């Protein structure tokens, strides 16, 4: 049972981040470097001057995902190792869903760092200072939600509401639109279809 909890919680917490890494980052060496090291845009040009450096939104996405993964690993690794036992969660009246709640909170933190990175970079680049302030305030809010840990429902729902708001904001900041989202979901965007055909 402990192994099932360990792997289940690990996949809940890190599965989406791993999928994003494999699908969007692993195929590009420069993105891997930026994910791990966090080099600046000019630094990427000096590594490989023949290639054009990625856009600021792509760099923000990659660095945000990298920072989110590191944050998730540091915050969840001890809890995850405790799930292997020995011990019983909830024996003193605590929630028996502690590990699962921690996994879902780690997931939201990882994804939020990715969205925060996109919004923060865009705000700094365009000198829209309300964006970095909003990132800072929502970061403080989500961090403060972890203090009400016996009330997992309130903290998780609130954190996921912040995640949805920041995700929508990051989507539009990165150049998305309702039309492009609809075309992508319906596989009607010609550029999207051409990219899929070329990748095969």
Secondary structure, DSSP 8 states (H G I E B T S, - for coil): -HHHHHHHHHHHHHHHHHHHIIIIITT-HHHHHHHHH---HHHHHHH-TTS----HHHHHHHHHHHHHHHHHHHHHHHHHHHTTSSS-TTTTS--TTHHHHHHHHHHHHHHHHHHHHHHHHHHHHTT-HHHHHHHHHHHHHHHHHGGGTT-HHHHHHHHHHHHHHHHHHHHHHTT--HHHHHHHHTT--HHHHHHHHHH-
